[in-house]
């Protein structure tokens, strides 16, 4: 028998009713680390100037985006991931939803690969639990089941998973194989799927490629992939460049609304995994077509240098916010300020501010130590993982 042959079987057991006690308890666990006030503080004070000047993101066609109503099931927002870059695309899209809808039902909480949420190193600049504070949720079956049964937010999904964010630059804008879980949840709970295309985020870290053998090795350290390209040498010289983001102008282009239950002609209990794969493949094909169209329209000049220089000049008083080497200090300082109850804006990165921050959080120095900073960072990450 061919071990790779895909056998079709009934999914009836996956469409049974949920355990209300589990959902209620798990929702409490999910919300335990989510801090709307922390998220608002970081988004308003830090992400806003980075977005407005550095990424200059635009939402295109989202006039058709429905604000979820009381009692309705959440919408499942589905998009492509960008390869070989830290997930700035997800951060900036989430900021745009927050800017439009605050923390109403129009916003979305992201399902994130556990490799990102559970590893301190994969949280920006070693800020403990940052993804979860932002409302990120480890992408497990139980958590997905819980999120489609809560009343407060939509759900943001990157169905390519780690393979999507870890695809090389040679695979840019090519949707990787999608996990069909979002389709199954949509069928089960009649959650409408809303697709959109993320354009130009592939150029946040361009000309970086994936080497499967190396990725397999570093996953033992909890790192999903290592980009090999023009920025790799910089990462050894200055570890903070692992989180580097070049100033690509980001576009989020509305795609279509999809109701997978209208794509089958059989009762739910008769749906097989083969049916599920076929529906997922059709949605992927539609998304690829939309992505190709959006790329042709908005991806010809990914950096828009004229626009960047104009914004830099207009926002020169916030120059400290979009100088990349300042980001480790800014993220850490704002995190520290929130913890201490100080919610004042940072108008400049002064030497005294850096010294005070280093005294409170000496690990930040490791980001600026060539080569030898890495063992310090990995030791700090592994120690926290063991303590947790």
Number of C-alpha atoms within 10 A of each C-alpha: 4 5 6 6 7 9 9 13 12 14 18 13 8 12 15 10 9 13 10 11 9 13 19 13 11 17 18 11 12 17 15 12 17 19 15 15 12 18 21 18 19 19 22 15 18 19 20 19 19 22 23 17 25 26 27 21 21 16 16 14 12 12 8 10 14 11 15 18 13 10 9 14 21 29 26 25 20 20 26 28 31 33 30 29 28 21 19 16 24 20 16 22 21 18 22 20 16 19 15 11 14 14 16 16 19 21 24 25 19 26 22 24 18 15 18 22 21 19 19 25 23 24 20 21 23 20 16 19 19 22 24 23 18 22 21 25 25 21 18 14 11 14 18 18 19 20 24 22 18 16 15 21 22 24 23 25 23 23 26 22 19 19 19 23 22 26 28 23 23 13 16 21 23 17 21 20 14 20 15 17 16 21 25 23 20 21 21 19 16 18 23 20 21 19 24 25 25 25 29 28 32 27 24 25 25 23 17 22 21 20 14 12 9 13 16 14 14 13 13 9 13 19 16 19 24 22 25 17 17 13 16 15 12 15 20 19 17 19 24 25 20 21 19 19 19 15 23 25 27 27 25 24 23 22 23 15 16 18 15 22 20 9 13 13 9 10 8 15 14 13 20 16 18 15 17 19 18 14 19 22 16 13 18 21 13 16 21 19 14 19 25 16 14 22 19 11 11 17 22 11 11 19 21 15 13 9 13 19 13 12 15 17 12 12 15 13 11 17 18 19 27 22 11 18 16 16 21 20 20 23 19 19 21 21 19 17 16 15 11 9 8 11 16 11 12 17 11 14 15 10 9 9 13 16 12 12 19 16 10 13 14 11 17 21 17 18 25 20 16 14 15 15 20 20 11 15 21 15 11 15 20 16 12 14 13 7 6 7
